[in-house]
């Protein structure tokens, strides 16, 4: 029986009441504070002030715990809107916002579909909004948007982590490597790149995400004949 369907063991009275929901919420808090590497069953048990073996009445493995954590974050992703474009936009934006609240989430999204109840509810909301679109095109549409979002947020989180590791924010990094790029551009070998760096608008992460998403949705709309 999958962890989402498995009944919990009988609760115990204070001083150490426990539930699967409490375990998951605590694990999410630990991951938010210090990353996935901070989440272990032993540390989780210590935070909850229970013996590690007691957790095994609620979860069998760390992988199950991670599945539950991912599904808990999916509860924060509730697409809304009147049509396919609005719903896919809200899905993308809500997923990005969830990753910004829970940086570790970027490492776990993607791969096989999530099957927890909150993930299924998110999928149902999206697919219901696509009613009227050719059923053979529905999943490719959603998959394309998901792939864009996953790639974009992982790039953003990688940048955030690089800032922490190097101690340089984007402006400081550019100042450090700017002289090197000037020397390389002076060789005349990279004229197209030089033009873009020198003349193009430099959008922040929010604008970059929305512009790229707009390109993708425009393409989807043209392909399915919907504006």
C-alpha positions in Angstrom: 0.0 0.0 0.0 1.4 3.4 -1.0 2.3 5.8 1.8 -0.6 8.2 1.0 -3.1 5.4 1.5 -1.5 3.7 4.5 -3.4 4.2 7.8 -1.5 5.8 10.6 -0.7 3.8 13.8 -2.8 4.7 16.8 -1.8 8.0 18.3 -0.1 8.2 21.6 -0.8 10.7 24.4 1.4 13.6 25.2 4.2 14.4 25.8 5.1 13.2 22.3 2.0 13.0 20.1 2.8 12.3 16.5 1.2 12.2 13.1 2.3 11.8 9.5 1.2 15.4 8.9 3.4 16.6 11.8 6.4 14.6 10.5 6.1 16.0 7.0 5.6 19.6 8.2 8.7 19.3 10.4 10.7 17.8 7.6 9.7 20.6 5.2 10.8 23.2 7.8 14.2 21.4 8.2 14.7 21.4 4.5 13.6 25.0 4.1 16.2 26.0 6.8 19.2 23.9 5.7 18.4 22.0 2.5 17.6 18.3 1.9 20.9 17.2 3.4 19.6 18.3 6.8 16.6 15.9 6.5 17.4 12.5 8.0 15.1 10.3 10.0 17.4 10.6 13.0 17.5 14.4 12.9 13.8 14.5 12.3 13.2 12.3 15.3 15.4 14.5 17.4 13.5 17.6 16.4 10.2 15.9 17.2 11.6 14.6 20.5 10.7 11.0 19.7 12.8 7.9 19.2 13.8 7.2 15.5 12.1 3.9 15.5 8.8 5.5 16.2 8.9 7.3 12.9 8.8 3.9 11.1 5.2 3.5 12.1 4.4 6.4 9.8 7.0 6.1 7.0 9.1 3.2 5.9 11.9 5.0 4.1 13.4 8.4 3.5 12.2 8.2 -0.1 8.6 7.9 1.2 9.3 11.0 3.4 10.5 12.9 0.3 7.4 11.9 -1.6 5.3 13.2 1.2 7.3 16.5 1.3 6.9 17.0 -2.4 3.2 16.4 -2.2 2.9 18.9 0.7 4.4 21.6 -1.5 2.0 20.6 -4.3 -0.8 21.7 -2.0 0.5 25.3 -2.5 0.2 25.0 -6.3 -3.4 25.7 -7.2 -3.8 26.8 -10.8 -6.6 29.2 -11.5 -8.0 31.2 -14.5 -10.7 31.2 -17.1 -9.0 29.5 -20.1 -6.1 27.3 -21.0 -3.6 30.1 -21.2 -4.5 31.7 -17.9 -4.5 28.3 -16.2 -1.2 27.2 -17.6 0.3 30.6 -16.7 -0.9 30.4 -13.1 0.4 26.8 -12.9 3.8 27.9 -14.0 3.9 31.0 -11.8 2.6 29.1 -8.7 5.2 26.3 -9.2 8.0 28.9 -9.5 6.8 30.7 -6.4 6.7 27.3 -4.5 10.3 26.7 -5.5 11.3 30.1 -4.2 9.7 29.3 -0.9 11.2 25.8 -0.8 14.5 25.8 -2.6 15.0 22.0 -2.2 11.8 21.5 -4.2 13.7 22.3 -7.4 15.8 19.2 -6.8 12.8 16.9 -6.6 10.4 18.0 -9.3 10.5 16.4 -12.7 11.0 12.7 -13.5 8.0 10.4 -13.0 4.7 12.0 -12.3 3.9 12.7 -8.7 0.9 10.7 -7.5 0.2 12.1 -4.1 -3.3 13.5 -3.5 -2.2 17.2 -3.7 -0.3 16.6 -6.9 -3.3 14.8 -8.4 -5.5 17.7 -7.4 -3.2 20.1 -9.1 -3.2 17.9 -12.2 -7.0 17.7 -12.2 -7.4 21.5 -12.0 -5.1 22.0 -14.9 -6.6 19.3 -17.1 -10.2 20.4 -16.3 -9.3 23.8 -17.6 -8.1 22.3 -20.9 -11.5 20.7 -21.6 -12.2 21.4 -25.3 -8.6 21.0 -26.4 -7.9 17.9 -28.4 -7.3 15.2 -25.8 -4.2 14.0 -27.6 -2.6 17.4 -27.2 -3.4 18.0 -23.5 -0.5 16.1 -22.0 2.1 17.4 -24.4 0.9 21.0 -23.6 1.2 20.5 -19.9 4.5 18.6 -20.2 6.0 21.4 -22.3 5.1 24.0 -19.7 6.3 21.9 -16.8 9.6 21.3 -18.7 10.0 25.1 -19.2 9.3 25.8 -15.5 11.6 23.1 -14.2 14.5 24.3 -16.4 13.9 27.9 -15.5 13.6 27.4 -11.7 16.6 25.1 -11.6 18.7 27.7 -13.3 17.5 30.4 -10.9 18.2 28.2 -7.9 21.7 27.3 -9.3 22.4 31.0 -9.5 21.2 31.6 -6.0 23.4 28.7 -4.7 26.4 30.1 -6.7 25.9 33.5 -5.0 26.0 31.8 -1.6 29.0 29.7 -2.5 31.1 32.5 -4.0 29.9 35.3 -1.9 29.3 37.4 -5.0 25.9 38.6 -6.1 25.2 39.1 -9.8 26.5 42.7 -9.9 29.7 41.7 -8.1 30.2 38.7 -10.3 29.7 40.9 -13.4 32.2 43.4 -12.1 34.8 40.6 -11.4 34.5 39.1 -14.9 33.7 42.2 -16.8 37.4 43.0 -17.7 37.9 39.5 -19.0 34.9 39.7 -21.3 36.1 43.1 -22.5 39.4 41.6 -23.5 37.7 38.7 -25.2 35.3 41.0 -27.1 38.3 43.1 -28.2 39.6 40.1 -30.2 36.7 40.5 -32.6 35.8 36.8 -32.4 32.4 37.2 -30.6 30.6 40.1 -32.4 27.1 38.8 -31.9 27.6 38.1 -28.2 29.2 41.5 -27.7 26.2 43.2 -29.3 23.7 41.4 -27.1 25.8 42.0 -23.9 26.2 45.7 -24.8 22.9 46.6 -26.3 20.2 44.2 -25.3 17.8 44.9 -22.4 18.9 43.0 -19.3 15.8 41.6 -17.7 15.5 40.5 -14.1 14.6 36.9 -13.3 10.8 37.7 -13.0 10.7 39.3 -16.4 12.9 36.7 -18.0 10.6 33.9 -16.7 7.4 35.6 -18.0 8.8 36.5 -21.4 10.0 32.9 -22.0 6.7 31.5 -20.8 4.9 33.9 -23.1 6.9 32.6 -26.1 6.0 29.1 -25.2 2.3 29.8 -24.7 2.2 31.7 -28.0 3.6 28.7 -29.8 1.1 26.4 -28.1 -1.7 28.7 -29.1 -0.6 28.7 -32.7 -0.3 24.9 -32.7 -3.7 24.2 -31.4 -5.5 27.1 -33.1 -6.5 28.8 -29.8 -5.7 32.3 -28.9 
